[in-house]
């Protein structure tokens, strides 16, 4: 398995899978994730960037940071919405 720094450009499977597994493991996280994905772009990005800054300060797992950063981008949001509907 590749590390986050070795993930090929455009490969969104690692961050998407981390979020998907977390959402399935913890229904309250899944609901919070869905609520974030419903936010308009500017609000979502502001919320995600604030969360990322807090995670970096707390020295969170880099894979988790990468996963959260994934939903700051509109393409990441579209992918997660698709995965969460399945």
N, C-alpha and C positions, 0 to 999 in steps of 0.2 A: 504494500500500500504506500502511496506517496504521501509525503508530508504536505501541509498547506503551502509551503514555499515551493514545492515541486509540482503543484497542481498546474497542468497545462492551461494557458490562457483560454478563456471561454468555457472551461470545464467547471460547471456549477454543481456537480453532483455532490461533492464533499460538504459545502455549506448547506445546501438544500437538504441533504440527508440528516445532518446534525439537527437542523430545525425540525424536520419532520419527525424524527425519532423522539426528540424532546416533547413535541406537541402530543404525540401518541402516548408517551409515558406519563405525562402530567396534563390532565384535561384543563386545569386552570391556566397553565402556560399556553396550551393550544388555543384557548379562548382569547387570551391576551394577544397572542400572535395574530389571530384573525382580526381582532379589533385594530391592531396597528396596521395591518394590510389594507383595511378599509379607509384609513385616513387619506386625505388629499396629500399629494406628493410633498409639498413644502412642509406640512406639519409632520408627516412621517419621517422625512429626512432630519428635521430638527430633533425629533424624539430619539431617533436612532443614533445621531451623532452625540447627543448628550449621554446616552447609554454607553456608547463606545468609549467616550472619555472616562466615564466612571469605571468601566471595566479595565481600561488600561492602567488607571491609578491603582486599582485593586489587584493588578497583575493577574487577570483572568487567563484562562487557557487560551492560547493563540487560535486554536481551531474554533472555539466558541466566539471569539472576537470576529474572526473571519465570517462565521455563520451569521452573526448579527449584522455585520457590514453588508452582507449580501442583500438584505432587504432595504437598504438605503437607495438602491438602484431600481428603476422601474422594471427592468428585465427580471431582476430577482423577485420582485413582488409578483409579477405575472407567473413566474415559475412556481412560486410557493402557493399562490391561489390555485393553480392547476393541481398541484400535488395534494393540497389539503381537501380538495373536492372529491378525490378518489376514495 
